[in-house]
Amino acid sequence: MTVSSRHALRLVVLLTCPALALGCQGNSSSDPVAQPPTAGPPGPGRWGPPGGGGDSKMKEIMVRIGRGPDSLSSALDRELNAEPPAWEKVEPLATEYATLAPGLEKLTPSKGSKESWAKLCAEFTAAATDLGKSAKARDAASARAAQQTLKNSCNTCHREHRGGPGGRGRPGGPPGPGKE
C-alpha cells in the first residue's frame, strides 16, 4: 500500500469508524487496516441500540459463537466433520451453544424489526437445542444438520439486523479489517 493510499484509507476510517481510527491514530508505520478495532460506543451498524444497551453482551455471545478458529461454530465444524466425531468434545460445545442462544432473545439489535428478531432468535434457539440433543444422542447426521442450520441462520439474521451477511456495519459502509 502506498503512503498516499494509506493516508486516504486512514481518512476514510477516521470519518466512518471513529472507534477503529482510535486504534490507528499516531501509528503511521503500520497499515491501519491491520490494526484490531478498539472498543467504542455502540452506534449504527454495531450490536445493541445506539448509545448503549445490550452491546457488550451481544458482542460477547456473537464472538463466542462465530468469530475465529476457537469459536463454537468453528470447533463444532471440525469435530463434527471427523469420522467418527469426538463426542466428548462435541457435547460440551453443543451444550454451550444451546445455553448461549436463548440469551440473544433478550437483547435488541441496532436495526431491523422486533418481530423479525424474535422469530430469528426463536429459530436459532431451536436449532441450538436440536444440536444439543443430537450431540447427547451421538447422532452425527442430525448434529451436522443442526450445525448447518445454525450457520445458515447467522447470515439470514445478519442481513436483516446488521447490514450484510458478515454483519460488518451498514449496507454501503466501510469494509471490515483486511477486506477490500
KATA-V864221 format. One record per residue. N is the residue number from 1. RES is the residue in one small letter. SS is DSSP state (H for helix, E for strand, L for the rest). PHI is phi in whole degrees, 0 to 359 (* if undefined). Layout:
BEGIN
n:N res:RES ss:SS phi:PHI
n:N res:RES ss:SS phi:PHI
END
This chain:
BEGIN
n:1 res:m ss:L phi:*
n:2 res:t ss:L phi:284
n:3 res:v ss:H phi:299
n:4 res:s ss:H phi:293
n:5 res:s ss:H phi:289
n:6 res:r ss:H phi:296
n:7 res:h ss:H phi:293
n:8 res:a ss:H phi:296
n:9 res:l ss:H phi:296
n:10 res:r ss:H phi:298
n:11 res:l ss:H phi:295
n:12 res:v ss:H phi:300
n:13 res:v ss:H phi:297
n:14 res:l ss:H phi:300
n:15 res:l ss:H phi:281
n:16 res:t ss:H phi:255
n:17 res:c ss:L phi:214
n:18 res:p ss:H phi:303
n:19 res:a ss:H phi:297
n:20 res:l ss:H phi:290
n:21 res:a ss:H phi:298
n:22 res:l ss:H phi:300
n:23 res:g ss:H phi:289
n:24 res:c ss:H phi:257
n:25 res:q ss:L phi:302
n:26 res:g ss:L phi:74
n:27 res:n ss:L phi:238
n:28 res:s ss:L phi:283
n:29 res:s ss:L phi:277
n:30 res:s ss:L phi:239
n:31 res:d ss:L phi:286
n:32 res:p ss:H phi:297
n:33 res:v ss:H phi:292
n:34 res:a ss:H phi:282
n:35 res:q ss:L phi:286
n:36 res:p ss:L phi:289
n:37 res:p ss:L phi:294
n:38 res:t ss:L phi:263
n:39 res:a ss:L phi:292
n:40 res:g ss:L phi:209
n:41 res:p ss:L phi:293
n:42 res:p ss:L phi:294
n:43 res:g ss:L phi:195
n:44 res:p ss:L phi:304
n:45 res:g ss:L phi:85
n:46 res:r ss:L phi:247
n:47 res:w ss:L phi:289
n:48 res:g ss:L phi:85
n:49 res:p ss:L phi:289
n:50 res:p ss:L phi:305
n:51 res:g ss:L phi:90
n:52 res:g ss:L phi:146
n:53 res:g ss:L phi:102
n:54 res:g ss:L phi:276
n:55 res:d ss:H phi:308
n:56 res:s ss:H phi:289
n:57 res:k ss:H phi:292
n:58 res:m ss:H phi:300
n:59 res:k ss:H phi:297
n:60 res:e ss:H phi:303
n:61 res:i ss:H phi:294
n:62 res:m ss:H phi:297
n:63 res:v ss:H phi:295
n:64 res:r ss:H phi:297
n:65 res:i ss:H phi:287
n:66 res:g ss:H phi:225
n:67 res:r ss:L phi:251
n:68 res:g ss:L phi:90
n:69 res:p ss:L phi:291
n:70 res:d ss:L phi:264
n:71 res:s ss:L phi:292
n:72 res:l ss:H phi:301
n:73 res:s ss:H phi:298
n:74 res:s ss:H phi:295
n:75 res:a ss:H phi:295
n:76 res:l ss:H phi:294
n:77 res:d ss:H phi:303
n:78 res:r ss:H phi:300
n:79 res:e ss:H phi:289
n:80 res:l ss:H phi:285
n:81 res:n ss:L phi:273
n:82 res:a ss:L phi:285
n:83 res:e ss:L phi:240
n:84 res:p ss:L phi:279
n:85 res:p ss:L phi:300
n:86 res:a ss:L phi:277
n:87 res:w ss:H phi:300
n:88 res:e ss:H phi:294
n:89 res:k ss:H phi:266
n:90 res:v ss:H phi:294
n:91 res:e ss:H phi:303
n:92 res:p ss:H phi:294
n:93 res:l ss:H phi:295
n:94 res:a ss:H phi:295
n:95 res:t ss:H phi:295
n:96 res:e ss:H phi:296
n:97 res:y ss:H phi:303
n:98 res:a ss:H phi:295
n:99 res:t ss:H phi:281
n:100 res:l ss:H phi:285
n:101 res:a ss:H phi:306
n:102 res:p ss:H phi:296
n:103 res:g ss:H phi:295
n:104 res:l ss:H phi:293
n:105 res:e ss:L phi:299
n:106 res:k ss:L phi:276
n:107 res:l ss:L phi:259
n:108 res:t ss:L phi:236
n:109 res:p ss:L phi:284
n:110 res:s ss:L phi:282
n:111 res:k ss:L phi:211
n:112 res:g ss:L phi:92
n:113 res:s ss:L phi:279
n:114 res:k ss:H phi:297
n:115 res:e ss:H phi:295
n:116 res:s ss:H phi:297
n:117 res:w ss:H phi:301
n:118 res:a ss:H phi:299
n:119 res:k ss:H phi:295
n:120 res:l ss:H phi:294
n:121 res:c ss:H phi:294
n:122 res:a ss:H phi:296
n:123 res:e ss:H phi:294
n:124 res:f ss:H phi:296
n:125 res:t ss:H phi:297
n:126 res:a ss:H phi:297
n:127 res:a ss:H phi:293
n:128 res:a ss:H phi:294
n:129 res:t ss:H phi:295
n:130 res:d ss:H phi:300
n:131 res:l ss:H phi:299
n:132 res:g ss:H phi:299
n:133 res:k ss:H phi:295
n:134 res:s ss:H phi:296
n:135 res:a ss:H phi:294
n:136 res:k ss:H phi:296
n:137 res:a ss:H phi:279
n:138 res:r ss:L phi:57
n:139 res:d ss:L phi:257
n:140 res:a ss:H phi:299
n:141 res:a ss:H phi:299
n:142 res:s ss:H phi:289
n:143 res:a ss:H phi:293
n:144 res:r ss:H phi:296
n:145 res:a ss:H phi:295
n:146 res:a ss:H phi:295
n:147 res:q ss:H phi:297
n:148 res:q ss:H phi:295
n:149 res:t ss:H phi:300
n:150 res:l ss:H phi:298
n:151 res:k ss:H phi:297
n:152 res:n ss:H phi:295
n:153 res:s ss:H phi:292
n:154 res:c ss:H phi:300
n:155 res:n ss:H phi:298
n:156 res:t ss:H phi:301
n:157 res:c ss:H phi:292
n:158 res:h ss:H phi:296
n:159 res:r ss:H phi:299
n:160 res:e ss:H phi:282
n:161 res:h ss:H phi:242
n:162 res:r ss:L phi:227
n:163 res:g ss:L phi:109
n:164 res:g ss:L phi:159
n:165 res:p ss:L phi:302
n:166 res:g ss:L phi:274
n:167 res:g ss:L phi:79
n:168 res:r ss:L phi:277
n:169 res:g ss:L phi:72
n:170 res:r ss:L phi:276
n:171 res:p ss:L phi:300
n:172 res:g ss:L phi:82
n:173 res:g ss:L phi:282
n:174 res:p ss:L phi:291
n:175 res:p ss:L phi:290
n:176 res:g ss:L phi:284
n:177 res:p ss:L phi:305
n:178 res:g ss:L phi:79
n:179 res:k ss:L phi:246
n:180 res:e ss:L phi:263
END
